[in-house]
Amino acid sequence: MALDALLLSILEDPEDHAELLYIEHAEILYNPRRRVAYAVRDNIPVMLPDEATPVSDEQHDAYANDPTAVRTGAP
């Protein structure tokens, strides 16, 4: 189940306060600038900086080029 559009419109990275990429099939919100992923558990984004997961170069390429990725923030 996808995150709500209203929620996606207000989400931002808690560290750099910029947009994220929502990768639904991976259940993450991804920050390509910082190369960290935030888990989405039971449709609840876990936006705690201490729980962000570093992303490998290979994962970064896959997430950054994912055609299904949805950008967060107001349109």
JOVENBEL-V999447 format. One record per residue. N is the residue number from 1. RES is the residue in three letters. SS is DSSP state (H for helix, E for strand, C for the rest). PHI is phi in whole degrees, -180 to 180 (999 if undefined). D_LAST is the distance of its C-alpha to the last C-alpha in Angstrom with 2 decimals. Layout:
# JOVENBEL-V999447
N;RES;SS;PHI;D_LAST
N;RES;SS;PHI;D_LAST
This chain:
# JOVENBEL-V999447
1;MET;C;999;21.38
2;ALA;C;-78;17.65
3;LEU;C;-70;15.77
4;ASP;C;-64;14.26
5;ALA;H;-61;10.60
6;LEU;H;-64;10.79
7;LEU;H;-61;12.43
8;LEU;H;-60;10.06
9;SER;H;-70;7.24
10;ILE;H;-110;10.08
11;LEU;C;-72;11.98
12;GLU;C;-149;13.00
13;ASP;C;-67;16.29
14;PRO;C;-70;19.11
15;GLU;C;-93;20.91
16;ASP;C;-104;18.70
17;HIS;C;57;15.74
18;ALA;C;-118;13.21
19;GLU;C;-65;10.84
20;LEU;C;-124;12.78
21;LEU;E;-108;13.31
22;TYR;E;-92;14.21
23;ILE;E;-108;17.35
24;GLU;H;-60;18.46
25;HIS;H;-65;21.91
26;ALA;H;-95;22.76
27;GLU;C;55;21.54
28;ILE;E;-141;19.94
29;LEU;E;-113;17.00
30;TYR;E;-117;17.70
31;ASN;E;-106;17.49
32;PRO;C;-71;18.61
33;ARG;C;-74;19.50
34;ARG;C;-97;21.87
35;ARG;C;56;22.70
36;VAL;E;-132;22.73
37;ALA;E;-119;21.70
38;TYR;E;-109;21.28
39;ALA;E;-70;22.82
40;VAL;E;-117;21.44
41;ARG;E;-115;24.61
42;ASP;C;52;25.00
43;ASN;C;63;21.23
44;ILE;E;-120;21.29
45;PRO;E;-68;19.63
46;VAL;C;-100;22.43
47;MET;C;-101;20.83
48;LEU;C;-89;24.20
49;PRO;H;-55;24.75
50;ASP;H;-68;28.32
51;GLU;H;-103;27.33
52;ALA;C;-66;24.97
53;THR;E;-108;26.57
54;PRO;E;-62;27.16
55;VAL;C;-117;26.20
56;SER;C;-71;28.69
57;ASP;H;-59;28.17
58;GLU;H;-65;28.48
59;GLN;H;-65;25.85
60;HIS;H;-57;23.48
61;ASP;H;-60;23.94
62;ALA;H;-66;23.44
63;TYR;H;-69;20.22
64;ALA;H;-65;18.68
65;ASN;C;-107;19.63
66;ASP;C;-71;18.94
67;PRO;C;-69;17.47
68;THR;C;-92;16.44
69;ALA;C;-63;14.38
70;VAL;E;-116;10.89
71;ARG;E;-79;8.79
72;THR;C;-86;8.25
73;GLY;C;99;6.36
74;ALA;C;-65;3.81
75;PRO;C;-67;0.00
